[in-house]
Amino acid sequence: MKQFRMELENGGTGVESVQKHNIRLGDSLKLIRDLPTQSIDTIVTSPPYWAKRRYNDVGEIGSEDTPEEYVENLTKFFSVLRSFLKDEGNLFVNVGDTFFGSGAGAWNKYVDDEGKVTQTQKDRKEKYYTLKPLQPKIKQNGKLYQNKQLLLIPSRFAVSMQNSGWILRDDIIWHKPNRIPASVKDRFNNTYEHVFHFSKKKKYYFDLDSVKIPTADGRKLKNPGDVWSIKTQPLPGEHTATFPEELVARCIKCSTPENGIVLDPFLGSGTTWIVAHRLERICYGFEIKQEYVEYSYSRFLSSFPDYKMDAFSKKPEAK
């Protein structure tokens, strides 16, 4: 298996501790076995959604033939990771939904955030998406499988996780105030996604004070609640599926002590890595696509130009 390894040493900011991040290229279910059990403080991740983009390999999460298979595979995935999470650890999973028969991902328009057509958007969406429907052909049955049916994949996933032994502590609603209006005329525009907060045990690490927000009069701090209004955060480049740094920061702050270890097994564009470093946590990030690892690396250096890489090669080394 080819892999990236990276250690980052703090460079001249007055902070004495050395943060050693572990960013690796490969299959998360194989890479995780190199870690000690009970070593991860928190897992913060956003897996690929079902049938939302192109997939390079058969068997990738998100490429399943049915939403039921997707939920089953995703639950099994986190069951493997469970033993590597500390008993007092936390798991935050951002999961999106879709409609049966949806052409979501079948881009016929190429627009930027202001609704303007750009060649860059066109090129990037044709590379990572398709002009044909992404959902597998499933015969309609007049029940779950019928066109326009909202599949409730996040809810099915949450119940599946509960049935496998996880404790669901929060169903956080990530409200997107800057969501671009949809062109649909027979339903309301979807403006939110779910972020599920799970724990292994009834007692777990949770620092509520670290994420409290000001009250309306600004005199006190309060629990932020489970509806988080956070703008989406578009990024330059070719990775379109990103969750915002502010959302990730809130998850990490409340669920890990300083210098704690954060795992993102679907590292993608590297948001978890960047936020973890900024908060003085250690990030273990796994990603199966080399181009995404390279993008994460360049994005990290752009965010922290004064830091140096001690043991990182832009070219993967054979293991």
Phi, psi and omega in degrees: 000128174285151182207156168258139170232140182215135169237137181241128178255131180299133188242088168077033178252003180091353177270124187279333184290151177252124179264126179246101179275153180234098182251120189227148178261125177151188180283121183302323183290340174269317182295326183298333184287351174278351182265153174291147174294157179057039184247346185261132178279319180207151173245124178233118187203163175227095181294161173303137178282161183288128173055044182249347181203178176287149176233140184277330187231143173295137179100351176294140175299130184107343183258010183297159182288333182222158176296330178296318178294322177301311180299317180298313181294321180293321177296316178297322179302311182287338174294324177293320182287341188304317184290343180269351176270136179300154179301328179267014184278172182233157176225124176243123182232121175268118183233134180257164182246174177202170178257144176295137181077007184290146172266017180307126184098344176270087190280120174252349177237147181235096185230154174269189184294343178261008178082015182260140178285131177226148179294325179299314178298318180299312182297317185288322181287328177289335180282319187256348179238201184208156177273359177253153178304139183273337182290139175299155179286114179237129181293130178295140181239006180076003180241246178297318183271084170212144185306142180078003179283122173289124192278347179055041180300317178302317180295318179297322178294316181299316179294320178298320178295320177299317181292341177266003173113352179285150176259118179276113183263327180214140165250090185279131176264115175270101178275132182253096184293341181253022180297133179290131180302138177279162181271359182294149182238359182242017173202173179276152179293131177284126184233020182210163171224167180263142168234109182270134178251114180246157171226161177275325185235167179289332175251128184207166180289129177203116182253086182295324182302329184290344183236012178293152182240158180295147172288174184301324181272356177075008185270336183226173175248148182223164173301130183288351181076185185249017170242110185252114179269100185226128181294147172294160186231085179298146181237151174290157178103199193255354180269113186264340185264092182229145170254149193289152181300323181298320179293314180297320181299318181296319178296316183290316182303314186282344190245359181220144172283167175302138184069011175289167183256127179247130177250134168235103182282355173233070192298324177057241184276359174089015182301315180298320179298311181298314181293318179300317179295318180298327181268008178062044169245164179262134181250130166254117183235128178244139180210134186275343182257123183298321182296329179287322177297317179295322177295317179300317180300311182292324179293321179297314180295327177292325180283329183228071185293342182271000180262153181241148176267125180272324185216073182219134176242130179293336177262128181299143177256143180291142178247000000 
